[in-house]
Amino acid sequence: MAAGQSSRFNGCKHLAKVNEHSLLELTFEALQHTGVNDVFIITGRWHKQIRDFLGEKNCKVQLLFNPNWQAGIGNSIALAVTKLAQDYDAILIALADQVAITQQDYQQLLDEFALQQKDIVCANYQQTRGVPAVFSKTTFAQLSKLDGDKGAKKLLYSSEFSIVDCPLESAAIDIDTQQQLDNFTKVL
């Protein structure tokens, strides 16, 4: 997911650098070494900048532009699921600004999803459920109805679905401001 305004960051945070790699590149590189078949980036406010950047990098990633990105992350998730639902049995939702998540973390989620055969396998950090999370086809109807800024959080607590928590403390690190990025890069 990379559709938002990044207003607290004061620019396109998805292209901000950590050790010479953008946040998008770090996420893409971690995902491409897992069992994920295809990577899609949902863009919005910064679509042109992200498209141009990825074009220069020759990344094998597909962009899905959300013209209604101002409606929030829920709207972007709904758009993606609506476009992808026919072609996939499960969708992993990840945020490019969760910079500490590694390939091993994503693989752990995917392995747990394959093993457990549940509707949702989600990260659990700081005593809460969140993304990244893998959603099975059984959740697509609900995901495609999302709107607003809450994203898929309500599904992660829904009694309608079987849910497995996957401890993933690295998911707690989320870059929303320049200061958070500076603090993160200082501890590397």
N, C-alpha and C positions, 0 to 999 in steps of 0.2 A: 504494500500500500504506500503510495507516494502522491496522493492527490491533493493534500491540504495546502493551506495558505502558508504554514510555517511562520505565522505572525510573531510569535515570541522569539523566533530565531533571527528575524529580520533579513530574510533571504531564503534561498532554496537550500534547506538543510540537507536534503538528500544528496546533494553534490558536494557538501562540505567534506574536507579531507581528514582522515586519520591515517597517519603513516603513509602518505602519498596515495591512498585509496579513498574514493568517495564512500559514503555510507551505503549507497546503492550497490557499488561494486563489492563491498564486503559481504553484503547480504546475498547477492547473486553468486559470488564465488563459494560461499558456504553451502548454498542450496544446490549448486551444480555438482557437488561431490556427494550427494545423497541419492536416495531412490526417487527423487522428484523428476518426473519426465519432462515437464515444460514449466518455464517460469514466465509469468505475466506480471507486468508492473502497471498498476492502475494509476494513471496520472490525472492531473487536473490543472491547478493554478500554474504549475511549472512545467507543463507538458513540452513546450518547445525547447526549453533548456535541457530537460532530461533526454528528449529525443535526439537533439544535436550531440549531447555528450556521449550517449550510448552508441550513436552512429560512428563517432570518432574512435570508440573503443572496440568496435566490431563485436559487441556482446550478442550472444544468441538468446535474446530475450524479446518478448513481444509486449508491445504497449497497448493498453486499453484506455482510451481517453474518456473521462467522465465530464461531459459538458456542464453537468449540474453538480460539480464538486463542492460548491458552497453549501449544499444541503447536508454535508457531513460525511463522516466515514461510513455510517450505515448505508447511505445512498450509494457510495462507491462499492461497498461489498455487494449490495443488491445488484448493481450493474454488472459486476464481474461474474457473479454466480448465474445470473440470467443468461449471459453470453456463453458461459463455459459448461453449464449443467448437462447439456446433451452429450458432451464428449468425455466427461470424467465421472468416476465413481466416488471420488473424494477430492477435496480441495484443502490445501494447507494455506492458512492466512498468516502472513508475517508482516511485520513493520520494519521498514528500513532503518528507523531510528533506534532500534534495540541493538546497539552496536556490540554488545558483549556476547551475543549468541553465536555459537560456533557451529561448524559442520556437525560435530559430534552431538550437540544439543538437538539440532534439527533431526539428525538420524535417530536419536533416542525417541523423539516424538513419533516418527514414522514407523519405527520398529514396534513401539507400543501399540500403535494403531493397527498394524498388521497382526500382532499377537492377540490383542484383546477383542477385536471385531466388534467394537462399540460404535455408537453414533458420533461421539466426539472424544478426542484425546487432546487435552489442553495443558499448557504450562501452569504450574502452581508456584507462586513466589510471593513472599511477604504476606503469607496467609490469605491469598486471593487467587482466583482463577483468571487467566487472561491468555492473550496470544503470545507466542505463536500457538496455533491450534489446528488440528486436522479435523475436518468436518466430512462426514459421510454423506452420500446421496440422500439419506433419510432426512437430512437437515436443510436441504436446498430450498424447499418451499418456504420455510421460515426465513432463511437467509435472504432470499430474493424479495422479501417484504420489508427489510430493514430500511430505516431512514433516520436522519438526525446524527448527532454526535456520539451516541452511545455504542455504536458498532455492534458486535455480536455478543457482548457481555451477557445480555439477558438469556441467550441460549445456553451459555455456560453454567447457568444456575437453574435451568428449566427441568422440571420433573418429567417432561415429555420425552427426554432423551436419556440414553445411557451414556454416562460421562466417566472418563478415567482421568485423574489428575496425574501429571508427570512433574515431579519436582524439578524446577529449572530456575534457580536463583539468578542466573545471568540475565533473565528476561526483565528483571527489575531495573536494569540500567537502560534509561531511555533519554535520548537527547532532544530537548525542546528549546534550549537556549544556547547562545554562544558560550556562556560561562560553563554550562554543563559539558559542552564539547571540550573546552579548555581543561576542565578538571579531569575528564576522562583521559585525555591524551597525556596528562602529566603523570598518571599512575601506570602508564604502559611501560 
